[in-house]
């Protein structure tokens, strides 16, 4: 068993991020994202620095290992989709100590997404609003990157989050998901069907019972024809009603998919500390981070309780501390994912959560 470095080293890492964060927050969020992940990739390309990072951020223990969906996770903390849409940074990001990394959302064709600016910070709420719109280079470009890393030894799981192109009408949406599923199949360990982003027009209509059942049954049929099937999970919105969540439970049972990711971003703006003037000026988009924490935990608990724990749940939404992570696990999540929490609290949050779970 190997634990993180002593508290003095731990505090140094946090102090370093506290200095770095105000500087990066002076830059627009989307540009800051590209700068920080590119810098991280550069640092980890240097063997000595890479070794120091791994020793200080990775927490390794048999007690953290989790077997789920027929996969073995080195720990239950994952990087949520949206951080690395094109598979450019998943390997260096995994060195932060994640047990799994989800890439995407990817679509069949590359698309620019919505006009910039489309990513906004809410520092008073420790939240983010995004209306990225599935900006990505397309599934073929992603596959080419994954091929280059195909023979690389890794101690983490890769998930592929798939969606539809903006120009594809909902009546033909299934075709887009099938294309991504087939092309990515050999290169990811599990799939996530994303029908819950609020930033592609009418996409959330696919969460209705009939179209969602058809979509998942289609993918499952293809999946079961493979020599060795891959787990399929469904990512849902936090804005679903109780009756809609009941439908989700029925759909999981009827389609026999492997689990649920709860939840995506919310369109709600309730209870924010940020001024309504600023919120109105930002406009549409999905809200993530601390403001969605309670709702996402409520949904996890509802699904877990109402289904009798009949399927695994991956908890995501507002995990900003070890306590928030454990609340998701206690509510019924088997695994958790973070994104916004890393923006506000730095890369040591992954290690801190894993250490807390061990205790």
Secondary structure, DSSP 8 states (H G I E B T S, - for coil): -B----HHHHHHHHHHHHHHHHHHTTS-HHHHHHHHHHHHHHHHTSHHHHHHHHHHH--B-GGG-EEETTEEESSSEEE-TTSSTTSSSHHHHHTTS-SEEEEEEE-SS-B--S-S--EEEETTTTEEEE---S-B--HHHHHHHHHHTTT---SSEEEEEE---TTS-GGGHHHHHHHHHHHHTTT-SEEEEE---TTSTTGGGGGSHHHHHHHHHHHHHHHHTSSS--EEEEEE-TT--HHHHHHHHHHHHHHT--EEEE---B---TT-SS-HHHHHHH-S-EEEEGGGHHHHHHHHHHHHHHTTS-SEEEEES---SHHHHHHHHHHT-SEEEESHHHHHH-THHHHHHHHHHH-
